[in-house]
Amino acid sequence: MGIVAGLDSSSAFTRIVVCDTDTGAVLRQGYAPHPVDPKAGEVDPQAWLLSLGEAATGGLLEGVQAIGVSAQQHGLIPLDGQGNLVRAALTGNDKRAQVAAADLVDGLGSREAWAQAVGCVPQAAQAVSKLRWLARHEPEAAQRTAGVMQAHDWLVWQLLGRPARRTTDRGAASGTGYWSAATGFYRPDLVELALGHQVALPEVLGPSDAAGTTPEGLLISAGTGETMAAAFGLGVGVGDAVVSLGASGSVMAVHHEALADPSGMITSFADATGMHLPVVHTSNAVRALRGTAEMLGVEDLAALSELALTSTPGASGLVLLPYLEGERTPRLPHAAGTLAGLRRESMKPEHLARAAFEGMLCSLADALDVLRTRGVEVRRVFLLGAAAELPAVQAAAPALFGTQVVVPQPAEYAALGAARQAAWALGVSQGALAAHTPPPWQGAAAQVFEPGDDLPVGQAVRQQYIATRDEIHPGAFGQGS
């Protein structure tokens, strides 16, 4: 068929991979940082274009027939009636919008009403909350806003030369807070509730649809958000969950339907293939490891891992509830961490190190159980993030999660997912692929770890954690965990 490109515009950089359409083999790569602070809550979108142009230098895109775009989620780009920027884009988890998110919950009546309407309860990061913040704090800019886009929508629109038709995809739309993954429709009334008036919203394309073709004949696929692109690049399917280990954590899984969750623990995203990606977030993951390393005077996480492995499963009875920054799952925003089970024999550095790893993983297992109790099948877990390479994580995770654990080799999975989507749209346009059958690219190269004989011990450690959690925070998960 030829070659395609996948472009990932994250909060900090642009990465481009050029791939063979049939196999997904990476032929060329490009990279450029964004000329802005990646932690900035407001960004001139032109910075993304400058980074894109720099990443694509040196003939990187020569011979490319189609491009897919992945971009950071939770961005809001307000446009006036002529398609010009009203103000800088609002990006990331902008904590200024926390009060706005709470206002929206009250405005619709309850968390349950939001969960039923669009599959999620408003959070500060979502576009709907940013719209409410704009209306409350910059009313003149809000009044001028006639259309809204997200980062990937805007980049696709720019690549196509700013046509009259503006598009998005299911994945990105499902993160806005005003599009329902369950129904496949926008809720314009929620936009009006947030902003005070209606605005033009991008057309939601199907997974294999093309957004358009450039004047030079380059096909541009629908594009999607980074989360959905990474899942597509990894090649996950039904029965797979993805656990991401950052400072905070997240658990997502491929599922056949959208899940409405009035507790707000599950955010019901759509994926890039026509399926769904329910996601559960935790406030604490690797930050618990770093805090423990600092407490013990250990130089880095590799040394902490080595120390932990000199202890034994169960950490001599020590249990760490890693709620250092409060917690989202369970919903304990004002909680602190707890170290339980202290006895003279357990008060050793190696046991605390082990308890930190087990506490982090058990907290993520709690998040996995939120999905499992809602009928989500989990046969294997993909473990992402630098901490996934730590031997202590790899040794404990399979038994604590109760399933096979896959640690993929580091790669640009969001860019690969965008490229795979481009190959799909190109194949459909040429009649070589079906609209419901993505190109069968080879999955990620990975290490695989099985629970094996350690499963009973791991489940005993998990029960010890649950007993401690329920004693300190009774009813945190209701009756379900």
N, C-alpha and C positions, 0 to 999 in steps of 0.2 A: 504493500500500500504506500509506504513512504515514511516520512518522519514528521513528528509533531513536537510541540514544546509545551511545557508546563511552567507557569509563572506563579511563584508564591511571594506575595507582598505581606510580610509580617509587620509587627510593630517596629522592628529594628532594621530590617534589611529586605532586599529582593533577591530571591534565588530563582534561577532558570535552569531547567533540565531539558535537553533535546533528546528524544527517544525514538527508537524504531517502533513503528505502529503495530507490528505483528507480535513482537516479543517483549517490548517494554525496556529493552537494553538501553542504558544511558550512553549516548554518543558524545555529547558535549555538555558543559555546565558553565554557568555564569553567576556572578555574585557582586552585589554592591550594597553598602550600608545606606540607610536613609540619612539624609543630611539634617536630622532632627533628633532631639532627645527621645529615645524609645519609651520613656516613662511619662512623656508629656501627655496631658489629657486633652490638649487641643493641637491640631496639626493642619497645616496648609496642605491639601491633597496634592498640590503640584510637586511636593517633595517626593511623593510616591512615583510620579512620572519621571522625575530626574533620576531617581535610583534605578527605575526600570531601564531607562535609556543607557545608563552606565553599565548595568549588568549585561546588556545585549550587544555591547560593542565587539569589534573584532570579527564581524561576520557570523556571530553565534547563531542567528536565525536564518542563515542562508539555506534555501531548499525546504524550509519548514512549510507545511501545508495547512496546519491548524494550530491554534493556541488555546489552552485552557488557563483560566485565572483562578487562583486561590488567594484569599486575603484575610487579614485579621478580622475577627468578628467584633460585634458590639461597637461599631462605629456609626455615627449619624452625620450625614452630609446634607445640610439644608440648602435648597436651591430656590431662587426666585422664579417668577413667571417666564423669564428668558433663559433659564437653565444656568444662571450664574450663581456663584457661592454667595450666600447670605452672610456667612461668617466661617471661621475655621471649623474643620470637622471636629466633633466631640468623639473621643476614642477611649477604649479601654474601660476598666472598672472605675469609672469616675465617681468617687465617693460623695461628691457634691450632690449627686442625684438620689442619695439614700432617702432623704425626706420626701422627695418627689415620688419614689417608688411606694413608700408607705401611704402617701396621699392617694395614689391610684387604687391601692387595695381598698381604702375607705370609700373612694368614689364609686367603685363598682359594687361595694357591699360586703365583700369577703374574699379571703384567699381562695376558697372553694369556687367562687364565681369565676375568678380568673383562670383557675386550673381547668374548669369546664369549657371556658371560652376559647383559650388558646394553648392549653397544655402546660402552662407555667404560671408562676406567681411573679409579679414584677420584681426585678432586682435592679440595683443602681446601674449595672452595666448595659442593660437593654435599651434599645432605641426608644421604646415607648416612655421610659423613665426620663431619658434625655430630652424628649419632646416636652414633658411636663416641666422639667427644670428650665428649659428655654422659655416656656410661656410665663413662668413665675419670675424669672430673673432678667430676661432680655425680651420684654414684651414687644418692642419694636421689631426686633429680628424675627420673633415668632410670627408677627403679623405679616411680614414680608415673605415668609416661607410658603411656597406654593407646591413644592415637591421635595421628597426626601429619598436618599439613596444610602447604601452602605458601601464600604470600601471596594468590595469586588464588583458591585454593580457599576460604580463610578469608573473603575478602571476599564471594564468591558466597554462601557459607553464611550470613553475617550479613545480606545483603540479603534472603535468603529467610526470615529469622526463625529461624535455627538449627534446621532440621528434622532428623529422625532420619537422613535420607539425606544423606551427604556425598559431594561429587563433585569431579572434576578433569577434565583433558583429556589427550590424548596428548602434546601439546607440553610441558606442565608436568611430566607424569609422567616423560617421557624424560630430564629433567635431574636426577632424584633419585638415580640410581645403584642403584635397586632395581626399576626397571621397564624391560622390554626393548622397544624400538621394533621390533625384528625379529619378536618373537613376539606382542606385544600383551598380555603378561601380567606381573604383578608377580613378583618373586622374594622371597617372604617369608623364605626362608632367609638372604638377605643382610641383611635387617632384623634378624633374630635374631643373625647374626654380629656386626653393628655394636652393637646395643643390649643384647643378652643375652636378649631375649624378644620375642614377637610383639606387634604393635599393630594397631589398626584402620586401614586405608588407604582413601582415597577411591575411589569407583567411577569408572572411567575412561570418560568419555563420548565419543561420536563427534563429528566436526567440526560437524555441523549439528544436534546434539541440544540440547535445552533442559535446563538444570539444574533448572528448576522455574518456578513462577509465584508472585508475591507475593500476599498477601491482597487487594491492590488490583487484581490482574489484570495486573500488569506481568511480561512474560516475561523471564527471565534465561537467557542462552545459556551454553554450557559454559565460556566464558572460556579464557584461555591465558596463556603466558608472554610477556614483552615482545618477545623475539627473534622468536617465531613470529607475534605480532600485527603487528610492524613489517613482516615479510616479506609477510603477507597484505594489509596496508595499501598497500604498494608495488605489489602486483599481480605479484610475480615468479612465474615458472613454470619448467618444465623448460628447461634451457639457460641459465638466469640464475644468476649468482653475485652476492653482495653483499659488498663489501669495506668494512669500517668502520674509519675512521681516528680512533682516540682516542690517548691516550698509548701504549697498546698497540693491537694490531690484531686483526681477526678476518676470516675469509673463510668464507662459508657458501654453499651452493648447493642448489637444489631437485633431488632425485633420486628415482628410483622405488623404491629399496630402502634398507634400513639397511646401514651399512658397519661391520663389525667390524675394528678396527685395534689389533693387539697392541702397537704402538709407543706408543699413547696420543696420537698427534698428532691423530687424528680423533675428535671426540665425535659420536656418532650420535644426534641429536635427531629427534623426529617434528615435523612442521609442523602448521599449523592447518587443513589441507585433506584430510588422508589420505595425503599424501606424506611425504617425509623431508627433513631438513635437516642433512646432515653439516657440521660446523663445525671449522675449524682456527684456532687462536689463535697470535698472535705476541706476544712480550713487549714488543716495541719498535716503535713507529710514530712518532707525532708527537713523542714525547720525543726522538727522534734529531734532529728539526728544531729543537726548542727548545734542545737542547744545543749544536747548531752555531751557532745565532743568538747564544747567550751567548758562545761562544768567539770569534766574529767581532765581537762588540760591536754586532750589528745589533738595532734596537729591537723588531722584531716579525717574525712569520712572513711578512707581506705584503712587508716589505723584503727578507727572505731570499729569497723567491720572485723578486722583481725582480732581485736580484743574481744568482741562479742562471741566469736567462734571458740574462745577458750572457756566460755560458760557452756551450759547445757540447756536444751529446750525447757521453757518455763522459768528460766533465769533465777533458779533457787527460790521461787515463790514471789519474786518481784513482778508487779504489774504496773505499767505506766499507761495512764489514760492521757493521750498526747494533746489535750485541748488547750494548747498554750495561747492561742489567739481566739478563745471562744471556739465554737464549732457550729458548722452548718448541718452536719449529719452525724448525730442527731442535732436538732435545733436547740442549741445551747449557746446563744451569742455572748453571754456574760460569764461563761464557765472559765475555770483555770485548769491547768494540768494537775493530775493526781498521781503520786507514787505510793502504791500500797504494797503490803506484804513485807515490810521491813522487819527483819530479825537479825540477830548478831551475825549469823552465818551468811546472810544474803547481802550484807553491807560491804560489797567488794566491787571494784570498778568493772570487772568483766560482767557481773550480773546486771548492773545498771546499763551497760552497753547493750547487752542482749535484750533487756526489757524495752529499750528504746526501739530497736528493730521490730520486736514482736508487737509493741504497742502501735507503731505506725501501720504495720501490715494488718493487725486486727481491726484497726479503725477503718481501713480500706475494705476489709472483709465485711464489716458492718454495712458499708455502702453497697457492696456486691449483694448482700442479703436483702437490701431494700428492693433491688431489682428482681431478685429471685422470688421474693414473696409476692410479687406482682405477675408472676408467670413467665419471667424472662429466662430463657434457657442459657446456661453457662457451662459449656463443655471444656473450654480452655480460656486462659487469660493471657493476653499480650501485655507485657510489662515494659513501659517506656520511661525514658529519662535516664540521666547519667547514673542515678543511684541504682537503677536496675542491673548495672554491671557489678555491683558490690557482692562479693561471695556470701556475706551474711544474709542479704536479701534473697539471693538465689537459693540458699540452703533452706530458708524458712518459708518462703512464699507458697510453694506447692501444697504443703501440708496445712498451712493456715487458711489458704483459699479453698482447699479441698478439691483441687483440679489441676490439670496439666498447665504449666506456665511456659510461655514462649517469650524469649528475650530477643527481639529482632536486632540485627546489626544496625548501627547508626546509619541513617540515610535521610535524604530530603523527601520524606513521605508525602508531605502536603504538595510539593511541586510535582512529585510522581503521580499523585492522584489527579492533579489538574491536567497533566499530560495524558493520562489514561482516559480522562473525560474527553479531551480533544480528539483522541484516536477514535473514541466511540462515536462522537458526533460526525467525524469525517467518514467513518465507515458507513454510518447510516445514510449520509448524503450521497455516498457512492453506490449504495445498494449492497455493500459487502457485509454489513452487520445488521442484526435486527434491533429495533428500538428498545427491546427489553433484555438484550443480551450484551453486556459489556465485553470488551476484548479480553480474552483469557490470558492476561499477562502473568508471568511467574510471580509467586508470592515472595515475601521478604525472606532473605536468608536469616536464619535464626538459630539460637541454642534452645533446646527443649528440655524441660525439667519435669519429672513426674513425682507425685507424692510418695508412691511406693510404700515401703514398710513404715515410713515415718508418719503416715496419715493418722493412725490412732493417737500418737503422741501430739501431733499438731492440733488435732481436734480437742484434746484435753487442755492444751494451752489456750485455745480459743474459748473454751467453756470457762476457764479461770478468768479470762479477760471479761467475758460477758457477765459473770457473777459480780466482779468488782464494779463494772460499769453500772449495773442495775442497782447495786447497793448505794453507790455514790449519787447516781442520777436516776432514781426510780421513775419508771414510766416514760423515759426519754424516747423510746421507740413504741410507746403504747403497748399493745399485747403482742406485737408481731415479730420481735427479734429474739 
